[in-house]
Amino acid sequence: MIDGVFGHNIRPVMELGGPRRWFADPGGEDSGGGSGEAAVETPQATPAETPAQNNGEWKSSLPDDMKDSASLSDINTVEDLAKSFISAQSLLGKSRVGVPSPDASPEEEAEFYNKLGRPESVDGYELPTEGIPEDVSVDKGRLDSILKLAHETGMTKKQVAKMYRGMLELDSNNVQNMEKERATYQDNAINTLKKEWGHAFDEKTSLASNTAKKFGGEAFINMLEETGMGNNVDLIRAFANIGRIVAEDEIHGKGSSGSFAMSPAEAKAEITTKMNDQEFMAAYKSRANSGNMEAVKRMQELHSLAYPEEDGT
């Protein structure tokens, strides 16, 4: 007991948090003649050896038939191996389809497409009916060709259904845009001719329509409406002029008199003619002239036709 405390025995002492040190008891033979100072020896720690795991060196512990496997060629660390294993585990229970090689046979390609969801035949495609635009349709012959091509290229049922819906929606948008453009074109034509013809607009447009129908028939009128050519300003103007010439010839041939509403340009030209007519101007200027009231009335009519904007139209 005494020797264990004050004697010369050497004992190990472990300090918390520190390295293992060996102390000589005070006054012992290793105390340097009893100087009272403890001799300390601190051995250098040897780093623990870590198995090489980078650059594929971890494979060296595997059997030869495993470490040379091509499936491990891209796995250089144990961490890579763990990731690969976790990924493989996540695929368990899921359907997997192998992609055919570039030189695969038609039968192999057909099997691949069928596994992806392609029906056995064109008749297996199911086209949606709900939420389909009602203002467009697909010609049966065209649709049959599209479905045949879809089957040949391996499209699935879902892909064809989505393509069909998108195709009709695109056609519907095109039709609506065309209708808007046609309406704008028609409004522009009406505004242009109203400005040009003034009070004569209704009469001249009716004359143009009747002339086109008389010489072209219903088929011609339908073509004008379907193509939008019926709103072409030049074409309307041409038929109005043709109709007026034909009507004037018929009137003169019957020996009767008749007149047509004038456009502003025609009325202005008529005003100029009247102002150069000395007899008319004499009646227009003199209230004592028997033709004064008629001349003034005619000039007012021409002025109203020549300047419709002043007349409130």
Short mmCIF file of the C-alpha atoms (twelve columns), coordinates in Angstrom:
data_MODEL
# 
_entry.id   MODEL 
# 
loop_
_atom_site.group_PDB 
_atom_site.id 
_atom_site.type_symbol 
_atom_site.label_atom_id 
_atom_site.label_alt_id 
_atom_site.label_comp_id 
_atom_site.label_asym_id 
_atom_site.label_seq_id 
_atom_site.Cartn_x 
_atom_site.Cartn_y 
_atom_site.Cartn_z 
_atom_site.pdbx_PDB_model_num 
ATOM 1   C CA . MET A 1   0.000   0.000   0.000    1 
ATOM 2   C CA . ILE A 2   2.815   2.378   0.977    1 
ATOM 3   C CA . ASP A 3   4.929   1.280   -1.941   1 
ATOM 4   C CA . GLY A 4   2.029   1.886   -4.220   1 
ATOM 5   C CA . VAL A 5   1.829   5.533   -3.186   1 
ATOM 6   C CA . PHE A 6   5.321   6.729   -2.210   1 
ATOM 7   C CA . GLY A 7   7.566   4.025   -3.562   1 
ATOM 8   C CA . HIS A 8   9.548   3.865   -6.786   1 
ATOM 9   C CA . ASN A 9   6.956   1.969   -8.802   1 
ATOM 10  C CA . ILE A 10  6.082   3.489   -12.225  1 
ATOM 11  C CA . ARG A 11  2.348   3.742   -12.988  1 
ATOM 12  C CA . PRO A 12  0.375   5.008   -15.947  1 
ATOM 13  C CA . VAL A 13  -1.883  8.056   -15.515  1 
ATOM 14  C CA . MET A 14  -4.619  8.909   -18.063  1 
ATOM 15  C CA . GLU A 15  -5.672  12.526  -18.168  1 
ATOM 16  C CA . LEU A 16  -9.052  13.383  -19.519  1 
ATOM 17  C CA . GLY A 17  -8.880  14.728  -23.039  1 
ATOM 18  C CA . GLY A 18  -5.107  14.341  -23.233  1 
ATOM 19  C CA . PRO A 19  -2.585  11.784  -24.533  1 
ATOM 20  C CA . ARG A 20  -1.490  8.846   -22.432  1 
ATOM 21  C CA . ARG A 21  1.569   9.774   -20.415  1 
ATOM 22  C CA . TRP A 22  3.852   7.800   -18.091  1 
ATOM 23  C CA . PHE A 23  4.858   9.404   -14.793  1 
ATOM 24  C CA . ALA A 24  7.581   8.292   -12.356  1 
ATOM 25  C CA . ASP A 25  6.672   8.517   -8.723   1 
ATOM 26  C CA . PRO A 26  8.434   11.395  -6.948   1 
ATOM 27  C CA . GLY A 27  11.710  10.383  -5.371   1 
ATOM 28  C CA . GLY A 28  12.095  7.264   -7.488   1 
ATOM 29  C CA . GLU A 29  15.140  6.157   -9.382   1 
ATOM 30  C CA . ASP A 30  13.821  7.815   -12.572  1 
ATOM 31  C CA . SER A 31  13.365  11.134  -10.837  1 
ATOM 32  C CA . GLY A 32  16.807  12.351  -11.657  1 
ATOM 33  C CA . GLY A 33  18.284  12.073  -8.148   1 
ATOM 34  C CA . GLY A 34  15.178  13.100  -6.277   1 
ATOM 35  C CA . SER A 35  14.795  16.510  -7.853   1 
ATOM 36  C CA . GLY A 36  11.057  16.349  -7.441   1 
ATOM 37  C CA . GLU A 37  10.269  16.815  -11.175  1 
ATOM 38  C CA . ALA A 38  8.325   14.156  -13.043  1 
ATOM 39  C CA . ALA A 39  9.875   12.767  -16.181  1 
ATOM 40  C CA . VAL A 40  7.391   12.772  -19.119  1 
ATOM 41  C CA . GLU A 41  7.568   10.588  -22.213  1 
ATOM 42  C CA . THR A 42  5.057   11.327  -25.030  1 
ATOM 43  C CA . PRO A 43  5.139   8.760   -27.827  1 
ATOM 44  C CA . GLN A 44  4.182   10.017  -31.352  1 
ATOM 45  C CA . ALA A 45  0.758   8.808   -32.459  1 
ATOM 46  C CA . THR A 46  0.688   6.663   -35.576  1 
ATOM 47  C CA . PRO A 47  -2.167  7.633   -37.987  1 
ATOM 48  C CA . ALA A 48  -4.690  4.880   -38.514  1 
ATOM 49  C CA . GLU A 49  -4.473  3.289   -41.896  1 
ATOM 50  C CA . THR A 50  -7.520  3.938   -44.137  1 
ATOM 51  C CA . PRO A 51  -8.362  1.426   -46.823  1 
ATOM 52  C CA . ALA A 52  -7.844  2.899   -50.275  1 
ATOM 53  C CA . GLN A 53  -11.279 3.574   -51.758  1 
ATOM 54  C CA . ASN A 54  -10.721 6.114   -54.500  1 
ATOM 55  C CA . ASN A 55  -10.009 5.556   -58.177  1 
ATOM 56  C CA . GLY A 56  -11.470 2.071   -58.006  1 
ATOM 57  C CA . GLU A 57  -8.819  0.699   -55.592  1 
ATOM 58  C CA . TRP A 58  -11.599 -0.579  -53.356  1 
ATOM 59  C CA . LYS A 59  -12.269 -3.295  -55.927  1 
ATOM 60  C CA . SER A 60  -8.951  -4.968  -55.082  1 
ATOM 61  C CA . SER A 61  -10.613 -6.801  -52.199  1 
ATOM 62  C CA . LEU A 62  -13.180 -8.352  -54.514  1 
ATOM 63  C CA . PRO A 63  -12.864 -11.741 -56.214  1 
ATOM 64  C CA . ASP A 64  -11.375 -11.571 -59.698  1 
ATOM 65  C CA . ASP A 65  -14.633 -12.475 -61.429  1 
ATOM 66  C CA . MET A 66  -16.331 -9.500  -59.762  1 
ATOM 67  C CA . LYS A 67  -13.750 -6.738  -59.757  1 
ATOM 68  C CA . ASP A 68  -13.246 -7.007  -63.530  1 
ATOM 69  C CA . SER A 69  -16.980 -6.802  -64.269  1 
ATOM 70  C CA . ALA A 70  -17.904 -4.140  -66.835  1 
ATOM 71  C CA . SER A 71  -20.857 -3.094  -64.666  1 
ATOM 72  C CA . LEU A 72  -18.372 -1.717  -62.091  1 
ATOM 73  C CA . SER A 73  -16.204 0.164   -64.594  1 
ATOM 74  C CA . ASP A 74  -17.712 3.573   -63.754  1 
ATOM 75  C CA . ILE A 75  -17.909 3.010   -59.991  1 
ATOM 76  C CA . ASN A 76  -14.715 4.406   -58.475  1 
ATOM 77  C CA . THR A 77  -15.669 4.732   -54.796  1 
ATOM 78  C CA . VAL A 78  -17.749 2.942   -52.212  1 
ATOM 79  C CA . GLU A 79  -20.024 5.990   -52.218  1 
ATOM 80  C CA . ASP A 80  -20.631 5.501   -55.940  1 
ATOM 81  C CA . LEU A 81  -21.459 1.867   -55.266  1 
ATOM 82  C CA . ALA A 82  -23.974 2.834   -52.585  1 
ATOM 83  C CA . LYS A 83  -25.672 5.351   -54.889  1 
ATOM 84  C CA . SER A 84  -25.916 2.771   -57.650  1 
ATOM 85  C CA . PHE A 85  -27.437 0.240   -55.271  1 
ATOM 86  C CA . ILE A 86  -30.011 2.727   -53.936  1 
ATOM 87  C CA . SER A 87  -31.004 3.683   -57.473  1 
ATOM 88  C CA . ALA A 88  -31.411 0.035   -58.434  1 
ATOM 89  C CA . GLN A 89  -33.539 -0.626  -55.355  1 
ATOM 90  C CA . SER A 90  -35.882 2.247   -56.273  1 
ATOM 91  C CA . LEU A 91  -36.616 0.556   -59.603  1 
ATOM 92  C CA . LEU A 92  -37.703 -2.722  -58.090  1 
ATOM 93  C CA . GLY A 93  -41.290 -3.543  -58.959  1 
ATOM 94  C CA . LYS A 94  -41.391 -1.030  -61.821  1 
ATOM 95  C CA . SER A 95  -41.892 -2.051  -65.439  1 
ATOM 96  C CA . ARG A 96  -38.741 -1.619  -67.465  1 
ATOM 97  C CA . VAL A 97  -38.592 -1.616  -71.259  1 
ATOM 98  C CA . GLY A 98  -35.324 -2.091  -73.081  1 
ATOM 99  C CA . VAL A 99  -34.643 0.287   -75.962  1 
ATOM 100 C CA . PRO A 100 -34.069 -1.563  -79.267  1 
ATOM 101 C CA . SER A 101 -30.680 -1.274  -80.888  1 
ATOM 102 C CA . PRO A 102 -30.323 0.687   -84.152  1 
ATOM 103 C CA . ASP A 103 -30.221 -2.575  -86.119  1 
ATOM 104 C CA . ALA A 104 -33.264 -4.076  -84.366  1 
ATOM 105 C CA . SER A 105 -35.719 -6.014  -86.533  1 
ATOM 106 C CA . PRO A 106 -39.226 -4.677  -87.293  1 
ATOM 107 C CA . GLU A 107 -40.629 -7.285  -84.930  1 
ATOM 108 C CA . GLU A 108 -38.405 -6.101  -82.079  1 
ATOM 109 C CA . GLU A 109 -39.391 -2.489  -82.712  1 
ATOM 110 C CA . ALA A 110 -43.087 -3.430  -82.822  1 
ATOM 111 C CA . GLU A 111 -42.756 -5.251  -79.492  1 
ATOM 112 C CA . PHE A 112 -41.040 -2.195  -77.978  1 
ATOM 113 C CA . TYR A 113 -43.778 0.206   -79.186  1 
ATOM 114 C CA . ASN A 114 -46.529 -2.097  -77.924  1 
ATOM 115 C CA . LYS A 115 -44.942 -2.282  -74.467  1 
ATOM 116 C CA . LEU A 116 -44.853 1.520   -74.366  1 
ATOM 117 C CA . GLY A 117 -48.602 1.690   -74.980  1 
ATOM 118 C CA . ARG A 118 -49.165 1.528   -78.718  1 
ATOM 119 C CA . PRO A 119 -52.320 -0.445  -79.606  1 
ATOM 120 C CA . GLU A 120 -52.038 -3.604  -81.656  1 
ATOM 121 C CA . SER A 121 -53.741 -1.891  -84.609  1 
ATOM 122 C CA . VAL A 122 -54.966 1.521   -85.760  1 
ATOM 123 C CA . ASP A 123 -58.477 0.640   -84.580  1 
ATOM 124 C CA . GLY A 124 -57.167 0.558   -81.015  1 
ATOM 125 C CA . TYR A 125 -56.715 4.332   -80.847  1 
ATOM 126 C CA . GLU A 126 -59.409 6.115   -78.812  1 
ATOM 127 C CA . LEU A 127 -60.056 9.721   -79.808  1 
ATOM 128 C CA . PRO A 128 -61.452 12.141  -77.184  1 
ATOM 129 C CA . THR A 129 -64.968 13.542  -77.613  1 
ATOM 130 C CA . GLU A 130 -65.378 15.791  -74.561  1 
ATOM 131 C CA . GLY A 131 -64.157 19.372  -74.713  1 
ATOM 132 C CA . ILE A 132 -63.526 19.190  -78.458  1 
ATOM 133 C CA . PRO A 133 -64.112 22.434  -80.475  1 
ATOM 134 C CA . GLU A 134 -67.415 22.275  -82.333  1 
ATOM 135 C CA . ASP A 135 -66.549 24.760  -85.079  1 
ATOM 136 C CA . VAL A 136 -64.068 22.438  -86.817  1 
ATOM 137 C CA . SER A 137 -63.887 18.819  -87.917  1 
ATOM 138 C CA . VAL A 138 -61.383 16.483  -89.534  1 
ATOM 139 C CA . ASP A 139 -62.045 14.838  -92.873  1 
ATOM 140 C CA . LYS A 140 -62.295 11.059  -92.405  1 
ATOM 141 C CA . GLY A 141 -59.775 10.322  -95.125  1 
ATOM 142 C CA . ARG A 142 -57.277 12.734  -93.611  1 
ATOM 143 C CA . LEU A 143 -57.875 11.342  -90.108  1 
ATOM 144 C CA . ASP A 144 -57.347 7.761   -91.278  1 
ATOM 145 C CA . SER A 145 -54.010 8.746   -92.840  1 
ATOM 146 C CA . ILE A 146 -52.905 10.508  -89.649  1 
ATOM 147 C CA . LEU A 147 -53.779 7.513   -87.446  1 
ATOM 148 C CA . LYS A 148 -51.998 5.120   -89.797  1 
ATOM 149 C CA . LEU A 149 -48.850 7.229   -89.684  1 
ATOM 150 C CA . ALA A 150 -49.119 7.506   -85.889  1 
ATOM 151 C CA . HIS A 151 -49.257 3.723   -85.557  1 
ATOM 152 C CA . GLU A 152 -46.301 3.221   -87.891  1 
ATOM 153 C CA . THR A 153 -44.180 5.628   -85.864  1 
ATOM 154 C CA . GLY A 154 -45.084 3.916   -82.570  1 
ATOM 155 C CA . MET A 155 -47.297 6.545   -80.952  1 
ATOM 156 C CA . THR A 156 -49.174 5.480   -77.835  1 
ATOM 157 C CA . LYS A 157 -52.904 5.906   -77.172  1 
ATOM 158 C CA . LYS A 158 -52.284 8.864   -74.878  1 
ATOM 159 C CA . GLN A 159 -50.025 10.571  -77.401  1 
ATOM 160 C CA . VAL A 160 -52.533 10.215  -80.244  1 
ATOM 161 C CA . ALA A 161 -55.414 11.456  -78.067  1 
ATOM 162 C CA . LYS A 162 -53.409 14.521  -77.078  1 
ATOM 163 C CA . MET A 163 -52.325 15.145  -80.670  1 
ATOM 164 C CA . TYR A 164 -55.921 14.893  -81.928  1 
ATOM 165 C CA . ARG A 165 -57.207 17.357  -79.345  1 
ATOM 166 C CA . GLY A 166 -54.365 19.789  -80.019  1 
ATOM 167 C CA . MET A 167 -54.877 19.559  -83.783  1 
ATOM 168 C CA . LEU A 168 -58.573 20.477  -83.517  1 
ATOM 169 C CA . GLU A 169 -57.871 23.297  -81.067  1 
ATOM 170 C CA . LEU A 170 -55.272 24.701  -83.449  1 
ATOM 171 C CA . ASP A 171 -57.708 24.505  -86.382  1 
ATOM 172 C CA . SER A 172 -60.397 26.185  -84.276  1 
ATOM 173 C CA . ASN A 173 -58.069 29.056  -83.375  1 
ATOM 174 C CA . ASN A 174 -57.184 29.504  -87.045  1 
ATOM 175 C CA . VAL A 175 -60.867 29.649  -88.026  1 
ATOM 176 C CA . GLN A 176 -61.629 32.235  -85.334  1 
ATOM 177 C CA . ASN A 177 -58.678 34.374  -86.398  1 
ATOM 178 C CA . MET A 178 -59.790 34.207  -90.033  1 
ATOM 179 C CA . GLU A 179 -63.308 35.274  -89.076  1 
ATOM 180 C CA . LYS A 180 -61.949 38.235  -87.123  1 
ATOM 181 C CA . GLU A 181 -59.762 39.267  -90.065  1 
ATOM 182 C CA . ARG A 182 -62.697 38.925  -92.457  1 
ATOM 183 C CA . ALA A 183 -64.925 41.056  -90.201  1 
ATOM 184 C CA . THR A 184 -62.225 43.733  -90.012  1 
ATOM 185 C CA . TYR A 185 -61.772 43.602  -93.808  1 
ATOM 186 C CA . GLN A 186 -65.537 43.980  -94.289  1 
ATOM 187 C CA . ASP A 187 -65.749 46.953  -91.910  1 
ATOM 188 C CA . ASN A 188 -62.892 48.677  -93.725  1 
ATOM 189 C CA . ALA A 189 -64.606 48.119  -97.089  1 
ATOM 190 C CA . ILE A 190 -67.902 49.509  -95.836  1 
ATOM 191 C CA . ASN A 191 -66.263 52.582  -94.308  1 
ATOM 192 C CA . THR A 192 -64.274 53.248  -97.488  1 
ATOM 193 C CA . LEU A 193 -67.330 53.026  -99.774  1 
ATOM 194 C CA . LYS A 194 -69.542 55.037  -97.426  1 
ATOM 195 C CA . LYS A 195 -67.000 57.825  -97.490  1 
ATOM 196 C CA . GLU A 196 -66.689 57.580  -101.273 1 
ATOM 197 C CA . TRP A 197 -70.372 57.177  -102.156 1 
ATOM 198 C CA . GLY A 198 -72.067 59.126  -99.379  1 
ATOM 199 C CA . HIS A 199 -75.876 59.065  -99.786  1 
ATOM 200 C CA . ALA A 200 -75.517 56.745  -102.777 1 
ATOM 201 C CA . PHE A 201 -73.986 53.932  -100.669 1 
ATOM 202 C CA . ASP A 202 -77.132 51.840  -100.216 1 
ATOM 203 C CA . GLU A 203 -78.208 52.185  -103.839 1 
ATOM 204 C CA . LYS A 204 -74.769 51.421  -105.279 1 
ATOM 205 C CA . THR A 205 -74.068 48.394  -103.059 1 
ATOM 206 C CA . SER A 206 -77.488 46.977  -103.916 1 
ATOM 207 C CA . LEU A 207 -76.794 47.593  -107.597 1 
ATOM 208 C CA . ALA A 208 -73.413 45.842  -107.309 1 
ATOM 209 C CA . SER A 209 -74.956 42.815  -105.558 1 
ATOM 210 C CA . ASN A 210 -77.785 42.485  -108.101 1 
ATOM 211 C CA . THR A 211 -75.364 42.785  -111.008 1 
ATOM 212 C CA . ALA A 212 -73.037 40.092  -109.614 1 
ATOM 213 C CA . LYS A 213 -75.975 37.773  -109.045 1 
ATOM 214 C CA . LYS A 214 -77.423 38.465  -112.501 1 
ATOM 215 C CA . PHE A 215 -74.229 37.710  -114.408 1 
ATOM 216 C CA . GLY A 216 -72.585 35.200  -112.053 1 
ATOM 217 C CA . GLY A 217 -75.464 33.307  -110.485 1 
ATOM 218 C CA . GLU A 218 -75.785 31.900  -106.969 1 
ATOM 219 C CA . ALA A 219 -72.610 29.815  -107.274 1 
ATOM 220 C CA . PHE A 220 -70.603 32.954  -107.993 1 
ATOM 221 C CA . ILE A 221 -72.150 34.774  -105.017 1 
ATOM 222 C CA . ASN A 222 -71.354 31.834  -102.717 1 
ATOM 223 C CA . MET A 223 -67.750 31.836  -103.905 1 
ATOM 224 C CA . LEU A 224 -67.452 35.561  -103.158 1 
ATOM 225 C CA . GLU A 225 -68.796 35.038  -99.633  1 
ATOM 226 C CA . GLU A 226 -66.672 31.962  -98.848  1 
ATOM 227 C CA . THR A 227 -63.423 33.492  -100.053 1 
ATOM 228 C CA . GLY A 228 -64.074 36.972  -98.683  1 
ATOM 229 C CA . MET A 229 -63.789 38.497  -102.161 1 
ATOM 230 C CA . GLY A 230 -67.287 39.871  -101.714 1 
ATOM 231 C CA . ASN A 231 -65.732 42.526  -99.451  1 
ATOM 232 C CA . ASN A 232 -63.183 43.647  -102.028 1 
ATOM 233 C CA . VAL A 233 -63.694 47.381  -102.598 1 
ATOM 234 C CA . ASP A 234 -62.496 47.340  -106.223 1 
ATOM 235 C CA . LEU A 235 -64.780 44.430  -107.101 1 
ATOM 236 C CA . ILE A 236 -67.833 46.063  -105.494 1 
ATOM 237 C CA . ARG A 237 -67.084 49.337  -107.247 1 
ATOM 238 C CA . ALA A 238 -66.707 47.558  -110.614 1 
ATOM 239 C CA . PHE A 239 -70.039 45.706  -110.310 1 
ATOM 240 C CA . ALA A 240 -71.777 48.943  -109.263 1 
ATOM 241 C CA . ASN A 241 -70.489 50.700  -112.392 1 
ATOM 242 C CA . ILE A 242 -71.448 47.769  -114.622 1 
ATOM 243 C CA . GLY A 243 -74.910 47.726  -113.096 1 
ATOM 244 C CA . ARG A 244 -75.389 51.421  -113.667 1 
ATOM 245 C CA . ILE A 245 -74.345 51.222  -117.316 1 
ATOM 246 C CA . VAL A 246 -76.659 48.266  -117.937 1 
ATOM 247 C CA . ALA A 247 -79.554 49.999  -116.164 1 
ATOM 248 C CA . GLU A 248 -79.087 53.214  -118.098 1 
ATOM 249 C CA . ASP A 249 -79.108 51.327  -121.391 1 
ATOM 250 C CA . GLU A 250 -82.331 49.556  -120.391 1 
ATOM 251 C CA . ILE A 251 -83.964 52.826  -119.355 1 
ATOM 252 C CA . HIS A 252 -83.003 54.582  -122.576 1 
ATOM 253 C CA . GLY A 253 -84.092 51.586  -124.633 1 
ATOM 254 C CA . LYS A 254 -87.540 51.739  -123.099 1 
ATOM 255 C CA . GLY A 255 -87.763 55.459  -123.735 1 
ATOM 256 C CA . SER A 256 -88.278 56.220  -120.053 1 
ATOM 257 C CA . SER A 257 -86.341 58.505  -117.793 1 
ATOM 258 C CA . GLY A 258 -84.611 57.569  -114.602 1 
ATOM 259 C CA . SER A 259 -81.789 58.651  -112.350 1 
ATOM 260 C CA . PHE A 260 -79.348 57.121  -109.872 1 
ATOM 261 C CA . ALA A 261 -78.023 58.476  -106.623 1 
ATOM 262 C CA . MET A 262 -74.711 60.206  -107.111 1 
ATOM 263 C CA . SER A 263 -71.526 59.718  -105.193 1 
ATOM 264 C CA . PRO A 264 -69.844 62.842  -103.751 1 
ATOM 265 C CA . ALA A 265 -67.380 62.887  -106.642 1 
ATOM 266 C CA . GLU A 266 -70.171 62.601  -109.202 1 
ATOM 267 C CA . ALA A 267 -72.168 65.345  -107.464 1 
ATOM 268 C CA . LYS A 268 -69.170 67.689  -107.424 1 
ATOM 269 C CA . ALA A 269 -68.656 67.076  -111.128 1 
ATOM 270 C CA . GLU A 270 -72.328 67.840  -111.745 1 
ATOM 271 C CA . ILE A 271 -72.071 71.085  -109.731 1 
ATOM 272 C CA . THR A 272 -69.165 72.171  -111.931 1 
ATOM 273 C CA . THR A 273 -71.238 71.381  -115.044 1 
ATOM 274 C CA . LYS A 274 -74.186 73.402  -113.741 1 
ATOM 275 C CA . MET A 275 -71.987 76.385  -112.860 1 
ATOM 276 C CA . ASN A 276 -70.709 76.431  -116.440 1 
ATOM 277 C CA . ASP A 277 -74.279 76.323  -117.766 1 
ATOM 278 C CA . GLN A 278 -75.244 79.989  -118.340 1 
ATOM 279 C CA . GLU A 279 -78.967 79.276  -118.635 1 
ATOM 280 C CA . PHE A 280 -79.004 77.327  -115.387 1 
ATOM 281 C CA . MET A 281 -76.983 79.962  -113.536 1 
ATOM 282 C CA . ALA A 282 -79.261 82.741  -114.797 1 
ATOM 283 C CA . ALA A 283 -82.255 80.905  -113.335 1 
ATOM 284 C CA . TYR A 284 -80.322 80.083  -110.142 1 
ATOM 285 C CA . LYS A 285 -79.288 83.720  -109.478 1 
ATOM 286 C CA . SER A 286 -82.524 85.527  -110.361 1 
ATOM 287 C CA . ARG A 287 -85.611 85.103  -108.209 1 
ATOM 288 C CA . ALA A 288 -87.618 86.719  -110.983 1 
ATOM 289 C CA . ASN A 289 -86.696 83.820  -113.292 1 
ATOM 290 C CA . SER A 290 -89.436 81.206  -113.581 1 
ATOM 291 C CA . GLY A 291 -86.873 78.427  -113.166 1 
ATOM 292 C CA . ASN A 292 -85.248 79.874  -110.040 1 
ATOM 293 C CA . MET A 293 -86.919 77.603  -107.472 1 
ATOM 294 C CA . GLU A 294 -86.131 74.453  -109.460 1 
ATOM 295 C CA . ALA A 295 -82.496 75.505  -110.033 1 
ATOM 296 C CA . VAL A 296 -81.972 76.316  -106.330 1 
ATOM 297 C CA . LYS A 297 -83.520 72.994  -105.307 1 
ATOM 298 C CA . ARG A 298 -81.294 71.084  -107.702 1 
ATOM 299 C CA . MET A 299 -78.163 72.854  -106.490 1 
ATOM 300 C CA . GLN A 300 -79.090 72.070  -102.876 1 
ATOM 301 C CA . GLU A 301 -79.550 68.399  -103.750 1 
ATOM 302 C CA . LEU A 302 -76.169 68.293  -105.486 1 
ATOM 303 C CA . HIS A 303 -74.487 70.034  -102.554 1 
ATOM 304 C CA . SER A 304 -75.997 67.520  -100.115 1 
ATOM 305 C CA . LEU A 305 -74.705 64.641  -102.236 1 
ATOM 306 C CA . ALA A 306 -71.273 66.252  -102.733 1 
ATOM 307 C CA . TYR A 307 -70.712 66.981  -99.036  1 
ATOM 308 C CA . PRO A 308 -72.605 64.332  -97.043  1 
ATOM 309 C CA . GLU A 309 -70.583 65.050  -93.880  1 
ATOM 310 C CA . GLU A 310 -72.148 68.524  -93.702  1 
ATOM 311 C CA . ASP A 311 -75.568 66.939  -94.027  1 
ATOM 312 C CA . GLY A 312 -74.979 64.807  -90.916  1 
ATOM 313 C CA . THR A 313 -74.426 61.468  -92.737  1 
# 
